[in-house]
Amino acid sequence: MKRWIIGTAIFLLSTAAVTMIWLYNNIQSAQHERFGDSIAYAMDEGLISDYGNVHYYNGRTAYHVIEGTSPDGDAVYVWVETIPESTENYSSAFDEEDSESEENPASEPRTFSRKQDEGISAGEARQIAEANLEMEKFKQVRLGMIGQTPVYEIVYVDTDDRYSFYYISFEDGDYIRHYQLRRSA
């Protein structure tokens, strides 16, 4: 009887692990496919001729942020809005105050492009945050977009054990906004 219980438990745990791995891989492959669509769109629009890293930013409007090279040879960042397959509009507690931020009714994504040397680097953004904030643990810094303003999102845990999001301008590092969420015990 004891062997039967142990065998069943091992089988159930193995099945759960395989299911979780399969689910994770399916989600990641869909995300990478969407990255490919955004890269192709940026190239077709003549915003980049080559690319390096791509990451996902999820604000009120989600963007794929592409590090690339413009046709002129300049190092650029390109933000390509992700158009959700569903056209439902969900409100957010963090709504942006921007008259242009309504959902794009057309199927064409909004795009923004900036030369990398027109703004501060991710390292400089981190230094600004560390100089102005009480950080217990730094998590990440990445580019994002609030309305039509390119920003750096700095994620960290503060000294009060709150998960925090600090937003500064890409152009000059000026403060934009700050959110703090209590971590569960």
C-alpha positions, -999 to +999 in steps of 0.1 A: +000+000+000+028+024+009+046+018-024+013+024-043+009+058-025+046+068-032+043+057-068+011+077-073+026+108-057+057+105-080+035+100-110+014+131-102+044+153-094+060+142-127+029+149-147+025+183-130+062+192-138+059+181-174+027+201-178+043+232-163+073+229-186+051+225-216+029+255-207+060+277-201+075+267-234+043+275-253+040+309-237+076+317-244+074+306-280+043+328-286+062+357-271+092+352-293+070+349-324+055+383-315+090+397-311+097+385-346+066+403-359+077+435-342+112+432-356+099+426-391+075+456-388+104+479-377+125+467-406+097+471-431+091+506-419+128+515-423+133+521-386+161+496-382+184+477-405+198+454-379+188+445-343+203+431-311+182+427-279+144+428-278+123+430-246+087+434-236+074+464-216+040+462-202+025+495-192-011+506-200+001+501-236+025+472-242+056+476-263+084+456-277+116+476-273+142+468-299+179+478-297+191+481-332+209+500-359+191+526-381+196+525-419+220+555-414+242+534-390+231+550-358+224+529-327+187+533-319+159+521-297+126+514-313+094+509-294+067+490-314+033+489-298+018+454-294-017+452-308-037+427-287-057+401-306-087+410-285-099+446-290-114+448-255-101+478-235-094+472-199-090+501-175-060+503-152-053+517-118-022+532-133-039+550-162-017+574-180-027+610-184-023+614-222-049+623-247-031+602-273-030+571-252-064+557-263-063+523-280-051+526-316-083+518-337-062+508-367-043+476-369-010+495-374+011+497-342+024+530-330+062+532-332+087+555-316+124+557-324+153+574-305+190+574-311+207+557-281+230+587-276+200+611-273+193+598-238+209+583-207+221+547-206+206+519-185+237+522-162+232+559-157+195+553-149+205+528-123+230+552-108+203+580-106+179+556-089+206+544-064+215+580-056+178+590-050+162+559-035+167+536-005+171+503-022+174+470-003+177+449-035+180+461-071+160+439-095+162+454-131+162+484-153+146+485-187+132+508-213+095+515-215+070+541-227+045+562-208+021+579-232+046+592-257+075+596-233+103+571-234+112+561-199+134+538-179+116+515-154+138+507-124+124+478-104+137+472-068+128+462-033+130+491-009+141+492+028+105+488+039+103+455+019+080+469-008+083+460-045+089+493-062+088+507-097+106+540-103+102+558-137+126+583-151+129+600-184+151+584-211+162+618-224+176+634-192+168+611-162+142+634-147+117+618-122+083+608-137+066+587-112+070+560-086+048+530-074+053+509-044+035+476-037+036+457-004+050+423-007+029+395+008+043+379+040 
